[in-house]
Amino acid sequence: MFKPSQRDNEIRSGTSSSQRPRKKTILHLRLKEHRYLPIEQVLDACELKMAPGEIVSLIGPSGCGKTTLVKIAAGLISPSDGSVERNTDSGAVLFQDHRLLPWKRLYDNMAFGLKAAKLTRQEQFERVSVAAKAMGFSQADLKKFPAELSGGMKQRAAIARAMVTEPDLLFLDEPFSALDVGRRREMYRALLTEIESRACTVLMVTHDIFEALSLSDRVLVMAPDPGRVIKEVTIKMPLHLRTRQLAHELEAELLSDDMIADLFRMKNWEKVL
Ligand SMILES: Nc1ncnc2c1ncn2[C@@H]1O[C@H](COP(=O)(O)OP(=O)(O)OP(=O)(O)O)[C@@H](O)[C@H]1O
């Protein structure tokens, strides 16, 4: 069974990215197992504790249960055996598919959660304007319907829609997958600014080891059959001091472990093919 106290690797020393105070636990997941159907066990025992302001990434091969773990943490599905404590009511979930309402213009899609939260029109306008700017949308874009947006724009819109609600807990399932390299970087920056300014806590799924090591305080590596955490990497270098070179070094160090390289089918990964 995996426990945070069993951290087997701290690959960088230095000051934590998050010198934000971490006094209490905002999320505590204790899982004995999860099965969608009685026969197949999808997740094995796992415990995850997150402090306010912490960014944790889940990486692992397709089908190892990353999305399932995030859905359980976010309360979208109940674990078949286990419990989740969330010490806040303010959370947002962002999936690969944008889930924008096709009959609403971009502005109204972004303001949707704010209307539900009964913010005034002026407050809605201010929040949407800030998020729209951060996500690179023009005034003209805000009048468009989702069908008139590109795949990347839809993804940015979904990120903006989650950000405007200013959640304490943000669950991200591959939010950047449809974005080009430059946009990804911009999104990272916008997201990190948001996270830093409000000590938002993030649990994120990504297929991209480099992305995980660039953005997270901790990276949990999952293996399949049944899904379980087999390695935890704590990165203490502050986010704003991280470089591509550092992330590449961390990636190389992680993949120098044959078990991890096998998991990602990345043996001899230094070679292009
Ligand atoms: N609603 C469901 N009902 C039954 N089985 C499911 C359901 N959702 C997922 N599974 C199964 O649970 C396992 C884990 O799926 P999950 O989507 O959590 O993995 P993942 O690591 O996020 O995959 P990917 O990286 O491909 O998105 C898979 O075997 C999948 O078929």
The ligand as an ORCA input file, in Angstrom:
! r2SCAN-3c Opt
* xyz 0 1
  N     -17.213      3.987    -16.093
  C     -16.457      2.904    -16.168
  N     -16.978      1.673    -16.069
  C     -16.203      0.564    -16.112
  N     -14.850      0.605    -16.261
  C     -14.274      1.816    -16.365
  C     -15.036      3.031    -16.330
  N     -14.174      4.069    -16.461
  C     -12.956      3.531    -16.570
  N     -13.008      2.195    -16.514
  C     -11.863      1.262    -16.573
  O     -10.999      1.586    -15.498
  C      -9.630      1.474    -15.908
  C      -8.917      2.780    -15.643
  O      -9.468      3.791    -16.474
  P      -9.020      5.312    -16.327
  O      -9.762      6.096    -17.333
  O      -9.145      5.696    -14.907
  O      -7.469      5.198    -16.703
  P      -6.448      6.336    -17.144
  O      -5.146      5.982    -16.537
  O      -6.995      7.685    -16.820
  O      -6.414      6.132    -18.726
  P      -6.025      7.160    -19.902
  O      -4.630      7.606    -19.595
  O      -6.099      6.313    -21.130
  O      -7.035      8.281    -19.880
  C      -9.658      1.074    -17.381
  O      -9.494     -0.323    -17.457
  C     -11.046      1.450    -17.835
  O     -11.515      0.584    -18.834
*
